[in-house]
Amino acid sequence: MNEVRRSLGEDAIIVSTHEAAGRVEVTAAVEGRRREPASLLAPETGRSLDDILLERLQTSLREPEPQAERPRPKKPAPAQETPRRSAPADLSALEQALADHGTPPALAASLVRTASAMEMDDPLSALAYALETRFNFEPLPPLPQRPLLLIGMPGAGKTVTQIKLAARAMGEGAQITLITADAVRTGAALQSEAYGALLDAPVLKAETADELSGHLAGYREVASMHGARACLIDTASFNPFNAQESAEAAEMIAAARRGGKAEPVAVLSAAMDPLLTAEVAEEMAQLGARRVIFTQLDLARRMGGLLAAADSSGLSLSQISISPYLGQGLARLDPMRLAQLVLGETGTGGNRKAQSA
């Protein structure tokens, strides 16, 4: 980290590490200045999508106020058009924004059609409705009732996500158990131990599926007696397109379910290519994941990968991470926040904002 900061400055971050042929390759970057990540976690101030739709429904059902009768003209009045409802929003900006984000054309066209059918005068609300109709949104609760097993590719940010989830659970007064099942990445165990010391939480190592199952069985027994506990499991990164690595990941997932009824949660980078992101998400769903957390939104310039992944895999959108720093936690992802990421707060593209969970 010192070498990175000497080369790139104090704001530099390590994005990923990779070991090959006795060498360690470190990829680092400097956060862009176009957006301020802190603003993405600002407290929620806007209305919910349900409130907006309810208000529109009430307005459409409200009877018009009586008007004074106008005097009849002496000559027959020219034919007049039947009064129409207010014109729906011009969705050309929405169509362009989806294209700019690299959204697959068929998905973009479907979202625009759904948004147009609502005849809303606000593109942001129209897109939020279309997203809610198309995708599943299921945020993880601050205090998970089941152990969470994080799975993903190298560099997705599983370890940092594990600690951010642990910090949320600690905020609910829970006792934390951290398990690292990553026996592949260099320094993974030391990193987990350092995070555990930071949170004053025990860190258990599980190099095999049997060890993981045993740790979770012990955790369940303790949790049944004391309650208010949370267990977060970090697994080894793997290539989902490699049969052997996928089989090893499936074995760990089966052991986690057998020992502690754990839920596998996919962790994907939002900075990947849309087609690749969609294919990886499909593989994660095949392995049993039901929800997905997207990371590295501070590095992503387009949301097409996120949209394509959710559409092709059926995974429920859960949380997003916009910073590798532990102090900036996870944000809940809902239709309005996702619409803001695509269009910006004003619905015309630009600054992307999300609110804190």
Buried (B, 14 or more C-beta within 10 A) or exposed (E): EEEBEEEEEEEBBEBBBEEEEEEEEEEBBEBEEEBEBEBBBEEBEBEEBEEBBEEBEEEEEEEEEEEEEEEEEEEEEEEEEEEEEEEBBEBEBBBEBBEBBBBBEEBBEBBBEBBBEBBBBBBBBBBBBBBBBBBEBBBBEBBBEBBBBBBBBBBBBBBBBBBBBBBBBBEEEBBBBBBBBBBBBEEBBEBBBEBBEEBEBEBBBBBEBEBBBBBBEBBBEEBEEEEEBBBBBBBBBBBBEEEEBBEBBBBBBBBBBBBBEBBBBBBBBBBBEBBBBBBBBBBBBEBBBBBBBBBBBBBBBBBBBBBBBBBBBEBBBBBBBBBBBBEBBBBBBBBBBBBBBBBBBEBEBEBBBBBEB
